[in-house]
Amino acid sequence: MKKRAEMRKLLRLARGERGQELVEYGLTGVILLFVMFGAFEFAHALYVFHYTSYAAQQGARYAMVRGQTWSKFQTVSCGTSAPPNFTLTWDCTASASDVQNYIQSLATAGINSSNVTVTTTWPGSSPCSLGSGCPSCTTANSQGCWVKVKVQYTFQFLPYPGLGTLPMSATAQKVVVQ
């Protein structure tokens, strides 16, 4: 009899915990997925930040080598990043829209090029100290003058729309060489 009473106690105890593992797994699984997607979005935000920095540097380089006296052989317009065809000479000084088009062409998977804002300025002052024999800047994009490119990107967190957006910005400044 005593053994039977103990067996009933064990059965009652076992019946009371039926399904408990399923509930615990469900709660833990939701938390785990939330953390995993958060880590993925953080990595994506870091990727976009690196793109923004890279794009600013490449945009400044693009404008730096396409100063006032730059020309190249090609049959396509100056604002494209297509390979040259070496048949026709164009004088292609970089404009702000050329730099913006170039930077937007650098966008890869995971980057929405419509969220990229590019501001290109030529401050027009020589980077050299006065009296050092540096050329004076006759026009904004003359050789020896500054070109400044600022790239801004608005990052949207995908699975968490309540978090809003994260504005990212990078600036690069170089001296026009041609």
Backbone as a ProteinNet text record, in pm:
[ID]
protein_1_A
[PRIMARY]
MKKRAEMRKLLRLARGERGQELVEYGLTGVILLFVMFGAFEFAHALYVFHYTSYAAQQGARYAMVRGQTWSKFQTVSCGTSAPPNFTLTWDCTASASDVQNYIQSLATAGINSSNVTVTTTWPGSSPCSLGSGCPSCTTANSQGCWVKVKVQYTFQFLPYPGLGTLPMSATAQKVVVQ
[TERTIARY]
79.9	0	85.4	186.2	273.4	339.4	374.5	439.3	342.4	218	117	91.4	92.7	71.6	187	307.3	422.1	414.3	366.4	354.8	251.4	141	38.5	92.6	172.4	234.4	323.4	402.6	491.3	411.8	305.1	222.7	156.9	105.4	45.9	149	268.2	376.6	414	419.9	455.1	346	219.6	109.4	108.1	147.5	147	251.5	354.3	459.5	447.8	341.3	323.3	318.5	402.2	403.4	491.4	550.8	633.1	753.4	814.7	931.2	894.8	777	733.5	718.5	662.5	647.7	784.9	871.6	1006.5	1081.9	1069.6	1136.8	1082.2	951.7	890.3	939.3	943.2	991.3	1139.8	1217.5	1360.8	1387.8	1312.1	1329.9	1301.2	1196.2	1163.3	1274.3	1322.8	1431.3	1557.6	1588.6	1706.7	1696.4	1580.1	1562	1573.6	1519	1527.3	1672.8	1751.6	1893.1	1970.8	1939.5	2009.6	1982	1855.7	1824.4	1885.5	1891.4	1958	2106.1	2171.6	2313.9	2332.9	2243.1	2252.3	2234.4	2138.7	2116	2233	2291.8	2409.4	2523.6	2543.8	2648.6	2617.1	2490.3	2451.2	2474.7	2444.1	2468.8	2618.1	2700.3	2845.5	2893.9	2837.5	2869.6	2835	2718.7	2676.7	2767.6	2808.2	2899.3	3032.9	3084.8	3210.3	3192.4	3077.5	3049.7	3049.6	2986.5	2978.9	3117.7	3202.9	3340.4	3417.3	3406	3474	3424.6	3294.3	3236.8	3284.4	3296.8	3346.6	3490.3	3572.8	3712.4	3721.7	3644.4	3648.7	3590.6	3488.8	3431.8	3531	3602.4	3704.8	3817.6	3854.3	3958.3	3911.5	3785.7	3728.5	3734.9	3696.7	3698.8	3841.1	3929.3	4067.9	4140.2	4123.4	4194.1	4121.3	4001.4	3926.4	3909.4	4020.9	4020.7	3995.5	4041	4011.2	4072.3	4189.2	4256.9	4255.5	4168.2	4168.5	4095.7	4151.8	4083.4	4119	4032.4	4060	3994	4035.3	3979.1	3863	3746.5	3632.1	3519.4	3424	3307.3	3182.2	3193	3077.7	3086	2977.4	2978.7	3068.4	3105.1	3202.9	3150.4	3020.5	2965.7	2953	2979.5	2965.1	3095	3085.6	3205.2	3237.4	3192.3	3218.9	3365.5	3419.7	3559.5	3579.6	3695.8	3719.1	3731.7	3699.8	3705.4	3819.7	3894.2	4013.6	3994.2	3882.6	3865.7	3835	3785.3	3742.9	3785.8	3831.7	3877.9	3766	3743.8	3648.2	3721.2	3686.8	3740.7	3638.1	3670	3571.4	3609.3	3581.4	3604.4	3487.9	3519.3	3417.1	3325	3195.7	3097	3038.2	2958.9	2898.2	2807.2	2734.6	2646.2	2726.5	2844.1	2929.5	2978.3	3018.4	3066.3	2952.6	2833.6	2719	2686	2683.3	2655.2	2760.7	2886.1	2993.2	2976.9	2949.2	2934.4	2812.6	2704.5	2586.4	2611	2702.3	2733.8	2817.1	2876.7	2955.7	2869.3	2740.3	2650.5	2639.7	2656.1	2648.3	2521.5	2507.9	2390.8	2380.7	2262.6	2241.4	2248	2283.2	2290.7	2185.7	2096.1	1994.6	2052.3	2082.8	2149.5	2062.3	1931.1	1845.7	1857	1912.4	1934	2068.5	2146.3	2279	2265.1	2314.6	2317.5	2462.7	2501.1	2639.5	2643.5	2732.1	2754.6	2900.8	2926.2	3062.6	3084.4	3190.6	3224.2	3371.5	3399.6	3537	3556	3611.8	3624.8	3704.5	3794.2	3861.6	3982	4028.5	4148.5	4260.6	4379.8	4495.2	4524.3	4558.3	4589.2	4726.5	4808	4944.9	4948	5050.8	5065	5107.1	5075.5	5109.2	5260.3	5303.2	5444.8	5524.1	5459.7	5534.5	5545.2	5501	5511.6	5399.1	5290.7	5177.7	5097.6	5033.5	4954.4	4829.6	4789.8	4664.1	4550.8	4436.3	4323.2	4247.7	4259.8	4188.3	4041.8	4013.7	3875.6	3864.9	3743.8	3721.9	3789.4	3799.3	3858	3996.9	4070.7	4207.1	4301.3	4412.9	4515.7	4567.4	4580.6	4628.6	4519.4	4395.1	4283.1	4216.6	4138.5	4069	3943.7	3910.3	3778.9	3731.3	3606.8	3552.1	3423.9	3418.3	3301.8	3244.2	3115.2	3044.8	2936	2939.6	2841.3	2756.9	2625.8	2532.7	2442.6	2412.1	2324.5	2231	2103.7	2004.9	1977	2019.4	2003.1	1872.6	1792	1665.2	1678.9	1649.7	1651.9	1530.9	1553.7	1444.9	1347.6	1391.6	1290.1	1235	1296.1	1253.1	1218	1103.5	1071.3	1054.9	1031.2	1016.7	1147.1	1260.1	1389.4	1420.3	1349.6	1370.5	1488.1	1554.6	1665.3	1794.3	1903.3	2035.3	2108.9	2127	2197.8	2348.7	2409.5	2553.6	2612.4	2732.9	2795.3	2946.3	3009.3	3155.2	3197.9	3312.6	3365.2	3509.8	3543.9	3682.3	3720.5	3844.7	3893.3	4029.7	4047.3	4173.2	4209.4	4333.3	4382.6	4372.3	4315.8	4302.1	4441.9	4469.1	4604.7	4614.1	4504.4	4512.7	4439.3
-118.9	0	127	120.2	235.1	267.1	163.5	181.7	245	202.7	256.9	404.6	446	586.5	672	619.6	693.4	705.8	601.9	603.6	706.7	718.8	818.1	959.8	980.7	1111.4	1149.2	1053.9	1079.2	1109.3	1038.6	1061.8	1199.2	1238.7	1371	1480	1460.2	1556.8	1566.2	1453.5	1451.7	1515.8	1492.1	1551.9	1703.6	1757	1901.1	1974.9	1907.1	1972	1941.9	1887.8	1852.4	1981.4	1991.1	2107.5	2221.5	2207	2314.8	2341.8	2236.6	2254	2329.8	2304.6	2371.2	2521.8	2559.9	2702.1	2766.4	2699.5	2754	2766.8	2666.6	2671.5	2786.1	2805.3	2914.7	3050.5	3072	3200.5	3221.7	3118.1	3128.8	3147.4	3078.4	3090.1	3230.5	3292	3429.1	3525.1	3511.9	3598.4	3575.8	3450	3418.1	3477.5	3465.7	3524.6	3676.2	3738.6	3883.6	3928	3857.2	3890.1	3864.2	3754.6	3723.4	3828.4	3867.4	3969.9	4104.3	4131.5	4253.6	4252.9	4139.1	4128.7	4143	4084	4098.2	4243.6	4311.6	4451.7	4540.3	4508.9	4584	4565.6	4442.1	4416.3	4489.3	4493.1	4565.5	4715.6	4769.7	4912.2	4942.8	4854.5	4872.4	4867.3	4777.7	4767.6	4898.4	4954.6	5079.7	5194	5194.3	5297.9	5292.8	5172.1	5157.7	5200.3	5169.6	5215	5367	5431.2	5577.4	5638.7	5585.2	5635	5610.6	5491.4	5457.2	5545	5565.9	5645.3	5790	5845.7	5983.1	5992.6	5896.7	5897.4	5879.6	5787.9	5764.4	5882.6	5946.8	6065	6180.2	6199.2	6305	6271.8	6146.7	6106.8	6128.6	6093.2	6113.2	6260.6	6350.3	6493.9	6548.4	6489.3	6535.5	6517.7	6404.6	6379.1	6436.6	6485.7	6548.2	6696.6	6763.4	6907.9	6986.5	7108.4	7201.1	7159	7098.6	7068.3	6920.5	6842.2	6697.7	6666.1	6577.3	6528.5	6382.4	6308.8	6168.3	6128.5	6017.1	5967.9	5874.7	5907.9	5821.2	5864	5776.9	5810.6	5822	5802.7	5814.8	5947.1	5987.5	6116.3	6110.1	6226.2	6235.6	6180.5	6183.9	6143.5	5994.1	5914.9	5770.6	5709	5590.4	5519.1	5405.3	5417.5	5314.3	5317.5	5205.4	5203.7	5288.5	5351.6	5438.8	5360.4	5428.9	5366.7	5423.4	5520.6	5575.9	5616.7	5679.2	5726.1	5874.9	5934.7	6073.5	6144.4	6267	6340.4	6429.4	6421.1	6508.1	6577	6699.9	6768	6749.8	6669.5	6627.5	6676	6796.9	6840	6790.7	6748.3	6689.8	6798.1	6771	6858.3	6784.5	6855	6793.1	6677	6689.8	6580.8	6460.8	6484.9	6373.4	6294.6	6365.7	6299.6	6221.1	6278.9	6209	6083	6092.4	5974.6	5866.6	5907.5	5810.2	5739.5	5815.2	5755.9	5663.6	5702.8	5615.9	5489.7	5495.5	5373.9	5276.1	5322.4	5235.7	5152.6	5184.9	5114.6	4967.5	4880.6	4736.9	4682.2	4551.3	4488.4	4528.4	4559.4	4599.6	4749.7	4824.5	4970.4	5025.9	5106.5	5170.5	5301.8	5307.7	5426.4	5551.3	5535.7	5653.6	5716.8	5645.1	5701.5	5772.5	5773.1	5836.2	5980.6	6072.1	6213.8	6257.8	6321.5	6363.2	6514.5	6578.3	6722	6743.5	6799.7	6824.9	6974.6	7020.7	7163	7179.9	7289.2	7329.8	7461.2	7454.1	7576.1	7686.7	7653.1	7754.7	7818.4	7765.3	7823	7721.5	7771	7683.6	7616	7486.8	7417.4	7452.9	7517.9	7548.1	7676.1	7689.4	7811.5	7926.7	8046.2	8163.6	8177.2	8215.4	8238.1	8112.6	7997.3	7874.7	7843.2	7935.8	7914.8	7832.7	7812	7735.2	7820.8	7757.3	7835.9	7891.9	8007.5	8061.2	7998.7	7986.4	7920.5	8021.5	8007	8098.2	8060.1	7931	7883.2	7782.4	7745.3	7657.9	7522.1	7471.3	7339	7346	7452.5	7466.4	7372.1	7346.3	7261.9	7327.9	7249.4	7298.4	7343.3	7342.8	7383.4	7260.3	7283.5	7176.2	7132.5	7006.2	6954.2	6877.3	6900.4	6839.6	6764.7	6637.8	6553.9	6501.8	6526.7	6477.4	6381	6259.3	6156.1	6129	6133.1	6105.8	5989.4	5903.9	5789.1	5775.3	5754.3	5732.8	5583.8	5522.4	5378	5350.4	5258	5218.6	5077	5059.6	4926.7	4848.7	4736.8	4665.1	4596.4	4501.8	4431.6	4513.6	4625.8	4705.5	4846.3	4865.2	4998.4	5101.3	5060.4	5154.3	5221.9	5164	5223.7	5347.1	5365.8	5483.3	5465.8	5576.5	5575.6	5615.7	5580.9	5614.4	5693.2	5824.1	5901.7	5876.4	5852.8	5830.3	5934.2	5977.7	6080.8	6063.5	6091.6	6088.2	6199.4	6258.7	6367.4	6337.2	6366	6351.9	6479.4	6517.6	6641.3	6614.2	6652.1	6629.2	6752.6	6753.5	6864.1	6825.1	6914.3	6888.8	6883.8	6778.6	6761.4	6792.8	6809.7	6838	6963.1
0	0	0	77.8	89.4	-45.2	-116.3	-244.7	-344.9	-336.5	-425.5	-397.7	-276.3	-240.6	-292.5	-282	-333.7	-486.8	-550	-695.1	-739.2	-665.7	-697.4	-680.1	-577	-555.2	-673.9	-718.8	-833.1	-959.1	-983.7	-1101.1	-1096.4	-977.8	-962.8	-988.4	-937.7	-956.8	-1104.4	-1171.5	-1313.2	-1398.1	-1363.2	-1438.4	-1424	-1315	-1290.5	-1373.9	-1423.7	-1501	-1649.6	-1692.2	-1832.8	-1917	-2020.8	-2109.2	-2062	-1947.3	-1893.8	-1983.9	-2035.3	-2121.6	-2249.4	-2301	-2422.7	-2400.5	-2289	-2257.3	-2237.2	-2163.9	-2141.8	-2273.7	-2360.5	-2489.6	-2574.7	-2572.3	-2648.6	-2602.3	-2471.6	-2418.7	-2449.6	-2428.9	-2455.4	-2604.3	-2688.7	-2833.5	-2884.4	-2833.7	-2873.9	-2832.6	-2712.2	-2665	-2747.4	-2776.7	-2856.8	-2997	-3062.2	-3195	-3191.5	-3088.4	-3073.2	-3062.1	-2983.8	-2967.4	-3096.1	-3165.7	-3290.8	-3397.5	-3416.7	-3515	-3476.3	-3347.9	-3302.3	-3337.2	-3320.6	-3356	-3506.3	-3585.4	-3731.3	-3773.4	-3713.9	-3748.6	-3703.6	-3590.6	-3546	-3645.4	-3693.3	-3793	-3923.6	-3962.1	-4083.3	-4066.5	-3949.8	-3923.5	-3929	-3877.4	-3883.2	-4028.3	-4107.2	-4249.2	-4321.3	-4293.8	-4356.2	-4311.4	-4185.5	-4137.1	-4211.7	-4232.7	-4306.6	-4452.7	-4510.9	-4647.6	-4653.3	-4557.1	-4555.6	-4550.7	-4466.8	-4456.4	-4585.8	-4640.6	-4765.4	-4880.1	-4888.3	-4996.3	-4989.7	-4870.5	-4858.2	-4907.8	-4870.8	-4915.3	-5065.7	-5121.9	-5266.1	-5344.2	-5290.5	-5355.5	-5358.2	-5247.5	-5243.9	-5341	-5350	-5445.3	-5588.6	-5616.7	-5750.5	-5789.7	-5698.3	-5727.6	-5730.2	-5651	-5642.7	-5775.8	-5840.4	-5965.3	-6086.3	-6068.6	-6177.4	-6150	-6134.6	-6108.8	-6235.1	-6235.4	-6343.7	-6477.6	-6478.1	-6604.6	-6638.9	-6579.9	-6603.8	-6732.2	-6812.5	-6932.2	-6949.5	-7013.6	-7040.1	-7170.7	-7225.7	-7350.1	-7318.5	-7370	-7352	-7443.4	-7463.5	-7544.7	-7460.3	-7330.8	-7242.4	-7170.1	-7105.6	-7035.9	-6913.5	-6863.5	-6755.1	-6623	-6601.2	-6473.2	-6454.1	-6556.2	-6541.7	-6494.2	-6441.7	-6397.7	-6494	-6620.5	-6720.5	-6761.8	-6807.6	-6849.9	-6975.5	-6990.9	-7105.8	-7236.3	-7347.2	-7479.1	-7564.7	-7521.8	-7585.1	-7730.8	-7763.4	-7900.3	-7907.8	-7806.1	-7811.5	-7683.7	-7693.2	-7575.7	-7523.1	-7395.3	-7327	-7213.4	-7187	-7070.7	-6960.1	-6861.6	-6761.6	-6622.8	-6589.9	-6452.6	-6368.1	-6250	-6163.4	-6108.2	-6115.8	-6053.8	-5933.8	-5855.6	-5737.6	-5777	-5888.5	-5930.8	-5980.8	-6043.5	-6084.8	-5964	-5859.9	-5738.8	-5674.4	-5669.7	-5611	-5691.3	-5822.7	-5905.9	-5884.6	-5874.6	-5852.9	-5718.6	-5614.4	-5480.9	-5476.2	-5539.1	-5539.4	-5620.3	-5716.8	-5792.6	-5709.9	-5601.1	-5513.4	-5419.5	-5410.1	-5317.7	-5355.7	-5259	-5280.3	-5215.3	-5213.6	-5152.3	-5005.3	-4961.9	-4823.7	-4803.7	-4909	-4901.7	-4997.3	-4946	-5028.8	-5080.7	-5209.6	-5264.8	-5257.2	-5244.1	-5231.4	-5092.4	-4995.2	-4861.9	-4850.5	-4957.8	-4956.7	-5001.6	-4919.5	-4954	-4959.6	-5069.9	-5089.7	-5104.4	-5029.3	-5039.6	-5073.8	-5191.4	-5235.8	-5243.2	-5180	-5183.6	-5216.3	-5281.2	-5307.6	-5232.6	-5111.3	-5030.7	-5099.5	-5193.2	-5271.6	-5206.5	-5097.3	-5035.9	-5044.1	-5052.9	-5064.9	-4932.6	-4932.9	-4809.1	-4754.3	-4834.1	-4790.8	-4708.1	-4629.3	-4549.8	-4639.6	-4601.3	-4681.8	-4695.7	-4815.1	-4837	-4867.3	-4885.2	-4910.8	-5059.5	-5144.4	-5287.4	-5345.8	-5272.1	-5322.7	-5419.4	-5517.8	-5613.5	-5546.1	-5592.3	-5540.2	-5619.8	-5559.4	-5623	-5707.9	-5840.4	-5929	-5940.8	-5943.6	-5939.7	-5825.9	-5795.3	-5679.6	-5694.5	-5817.5	-5834.1	-5899	-5872.6	-5924.8	-5852.8	-5919.6	-5859.8	-5732.3	-5627.1	-5498.6	-5404.1	-5448.9	-5362.4	-5299.8	-5198	-5127.2	-5200.7	-5187.2	-5220.6	-5097	-5059.9	-4937.9	-4974.1	-4936.8	-4967.2	-4836	-4818.2	-4698.7	-4745.1	-4690.9	-4725	-4601.3	-4619.8	-4510.3	-4551.7	-4455.3	-4479.7	-4360.5	-4388.1	-4282.6	-4274.5	-4164.9	-4145.7	-4072.7	-4127.6	-4066.2	-4010.9	-3884	-3823.8	-3874	-3943.7	-4009.2	-3914.6	-3831	-3753	-3636.4	-3605.6	-3490.7	-3537.1	-3600.9	-3651.9	-3541.4	-3421.1	-3311	-3271.8	-3312.7	-3278.4	-3362.1	-3471.7	-3555.4	-3649.1	-3676	-3771.1	-3701.4	-3766.1	-3714.6	-3822.9	-3804.4	-3906	-3897.7	-4013.8	-4021.2	-4115.3	-4084.8	-4165.2	-4164.3	-4278.7	-4289.4	-4383.8	-4355.7	-4436.8	-4473.2	-4597.2	-4643	-4716.8	-4700.2	-4761.7	-4823	-4949.2	-5018.8	-5100.1	-5148.9	-5231.1	-5377.9	-5460	-5603	-5664.7	-5741.2	-5796.5	-5944.1	-6016.1	-6159.7	-6194.5
[MASK]
++++++++++++++++++++++++++++++++++++++++++++++++++++++++++++++++++++++++++++++++++++++++++++++++++++++++++++++++++++++++++++++++++++++++++++++++++++++++++++++++++++++++++++++++++

